[in-house]
Amino acid sequence: MKKYLRLITTFTLMVIAAGAYYWQTSILHESEHVHYHAGFKVYIDNVLQDYSGYQYMNYTPCSQHNKKKSPEEEQIEKAHLHENVGDVVHTHRSGAVWGDLFTNIKANFPSDKKIVGYIDGRRVEEIMSTPIEAYTTAIILIGESDATRSAEIVPKIHIEEVEKRSELCGS
């Protein structure tokens, strides 16, 4: 009888431990709120690109963080733009990379031109797979662009102003 009681106790403890692990990794992770911003500029053949048009914007409110989302909505949450501000990216998922932004805004870069990326003036390899980090600036030079542009930044004060006035995705 004691043997069965120990077996039932052990099994019960294993079920409780598995439930706690699931709750911690799944449910808590789903409700984790990630929200930060970064600046960016893209030059193609030395011409600054303008991503402030309505066709690049996300119009879905970011306040619905705990709602179950489709894979497409999850992708958009990684990196998007709001309110006709074309140089500040909004990020709502850990691990978002610069390529996510350009995928989501459907920016098409010439495939025959070299892409060179910089983060806060430092050259990085594979800019499109480089993580987006809060308050940094990515400068992306495509084709024949002036390398001195790599030192440009989107001022942190501008990024903070966008955060403060954002109607759809404020802090």
C-alpha positions as CSV (number, residue, x, y, z in Angstrom):
1,M,0.0,0.0,0.0
2,K,2.8,2.4,0.9
3,K,4.4,1.6,-2.5
4,Y,1.2,2.7,-4.3
5,L,0.9,5.8,-2.1
6,R,4.5,6.8,-3.0
7,L,3.8,6.2,-6.7
8,I,0.7,8.3,-6.6
9,T,2.5,11.1,-4.7
10,T,5.4,11.0,-7.1
11,F,3.1,11.1,-10.1
12,T,1.1,14.0,-8.6
13,L,4.2,16.0,-8.0
14,M,5.4,15.4,-11.6
15,V,2.1,16.6,-12.9
16,I,2.2,19.8,-10.8
17,A,5.8,20.4,-11.8
18,A,5.0,20.0,-15.5
19,G,2.0,22.3,-15.1
20,A,4.1,24.9,-13.4
21,Y,6.8,24.7,-16.1
22,Y,4.1,25.0,-18.9
23,W,2.6,28.0,-17.1
24,Q,5.9,29.7,-16.7
25,T,7.2,29.2,-20.2
26,S,4.0,29.5,-22.2
27,I,1.4,31.7,-20.4
28,L,3.9,34.1,-18.8
29,H,5.8,34.4,-22.1
30,E,2.6,35.2,-24.0
31,S,1.8,38.1,-21.7
32,E,5.3,39.5,-21.7
33,H,5.2,43.0,-23.0
34,V,8.0,44.1,-25.3
35,H,7.8,47.6,-26.7
36,Y,10.7,49.7,-27.8
37,H,11.7,52.0,-30.7
38,A,14.8,52.6,-32.9
39,G,15.7,54.9,-35.7
40,F,16.7,54.1,-39.2
41,K,17.6,55.6,-42.6
42,V,17.9,53.9,-46.0
43,Y,19.8,55.4,-48.9
44,I,19.6,53.8,-52.4
45,D,22.2,55.2,-54.7
46,N,22.7,58.1,-52.2
47,V,19.0,59.1,-52.2
48,L,17.3,59.0,-48.8
49,Q,14.2,56.8,-49.0
50,D,10.9,58.1,-47.6
51,Y,8.9,55.5,-45.6
52,S,6.4,58.0,-44.2
53,G,3.7,57.2,-46.7
54,Y,0.4,55.5,-45.6
55,Q,1.4,52.4,-47.6
56,Y,4.2,51.7,-45.1
57,M,2.1,52.2,-41.9
58,N,0.5,49.7,-39.5
59,Y,-2.9,50.9,-38.5
60,T,-3.6,48.1,-35.9
61,P,-3.6,49.4,-32.3
62,C,-0.8,47.8,-30.3
63,S,-2.8,47.8,-27.0
64,Q,-4.1,44.3,-27.6
65,H,-1.0,42.6,-26.4
66,N,-2.6,39.5,-24.8
67,K,-5.0,38.7,-27.7
68,K,-4.1,35.6,-29.7
69,K,-2.6,36.6,-33.0
70,S,-2.3,35.0,-36.4
71,P,1.2,34.3,-37.7
72,E,0.8,37.3,-40.0
73,E,-0.1,39.5,-37.0
74,E,2.8,38.1,-35.0
75,Q,5.1,39.0,-37.9
76,I,3.8,42.6,-38.0
77,E,4.3,42.9,-34.3
78,K,8.0,42.3,-34.7
79,A,8.7,45.6,-36.4
80,H,6.4,48.2,-37.9
81,L,5.8,51.9,-38.5
82,H,3.0,54.3,-37.2
83,E,1.5,57.7,-37.8
84,N,3.4,58.6,-41.0
85,V,6.7,58.6,-39.1
86,G,9.1,56.9,-41.6
87,D,12.3,56.8,-39.5
88,V,11.3,55.2,-36.2
89,V,10.4,51.5,-36.0
90,H,8.1,50.1,-33.3
91,T,9.0,46.7,-32.0
92,H,6.8,44.3,-29.9
93,R,8.6,41.0,-30.1
94,S,12.0,40.0,-28.7
95,G,14.4,39.0,-31.4
96,A,13.1,41.3,-34.1
97,V,15.7,42.0,-36.8
98,W,15.9,44.8,-39.4
99,G,14.8,42.5,-42.2
100,D,11.5,42.0,-40.3
101,L,10.8,45.8,-40.7
102,F,11.5,45.8,-44.4
103,T,9.5,42.6,-45.0
104,N,6.5,44.1,-43.1
105,I,6.5,47.4,-44.9
106,K,7.1,45.6,-48.2
107,A,10.2,47.6,-49.1
108,N,11.8,46.2,-52.2
109,F,15.5,46.7,-52.5
110,P,17.3,46.2,-55.8
111,S,18.7,42.7,-55.8
112,D,21.7,43.7,-58.0
113,K,23.0,46.3,-55.6
114,K,25.2,45.8,-52.5
115,I,23.7,46.4,-49.1
116,V,26.0,47.8,-46.4
117,G,24.7,48.4,-42.9
118,Y,25.7,50.4,-39.9
119,I,24.4,50.5,-36.3
120,D,25.2,53.8,-34.5
121,G,28.1,54.3,-36.9
122,R,29.6,50.8,-36.6
123,R,29.6,48.6,-39.7
124,V,27.7,45.4,-39.2
125,E,27.7,42.3,-41.4
126,E,24.3,41.1,-42.6
127,I,22.3,44.1,-41.4
128,M,19.0,42.5,-42.3
129,S,19.6,39.7,-39.7
130,T,20.9,42.1,-37.1
131,P,18.6,42.5,-34.1
132,I,16.7,45.8,-33.6
133,E,17.7,47.4,-30.3
134,A,16.1,50.2,-28.4
135,Y,17.2,53.8,-29.3
136,T,19.8,52.7,-31.8
137,T,20.0,53.9,-35.4
138,A,20.5,51.7,-38.4
139,I,21.9,53.3,-41.6
140,I,21.4,51.1,-44.6
141,L,23.4,52.0,-47.8
142,I,22.3,50.3,-51.0
143,G,24.2,50.7,-54.2
144,E,26.5,53.7,-54.8
145,S,25.9,55.6,-51.6
146,D,28.3,57.9,-49.7
147,A,29.9,56.0,-46.9
148,T,30.1,59.1,-44.7
149,R,26.3,58.7,-44.2
150,S,27.1,55.8,-41.9
151,A,27.8,58.3,-39.1
152,E,24.3,59.7,-39.3
153,I,21.8,58.9,-36.5
154,V,18.2,59.5,-35.8
155,P,18.5,61.5,-32.6
156,K,17.3,59.7,-29.4
157,I,15.2,62.8,-28.6
158,H,13.3,62.3,-31.9
159,I,12.7,58.7,-31.1
160,E,11.4,59.6,-27.6
161,E,9.1,62.3,-29.0
162,V,7.6,59.7,-31.4
163,E,7.1,57.4,-28.3
164,K,5.3,60.2,-26.4
165,R,2.9,61.3,-29.1
166,S,2.1,57.9,-30.6
167,E,-1.7,57.4,-30.5
168,L,-1.7,53.8,-31.7
169,C,1.4,52.5,-30.0
170,G,2.5,54.8,-27.1
171,S,4.6,53.7,-24.2
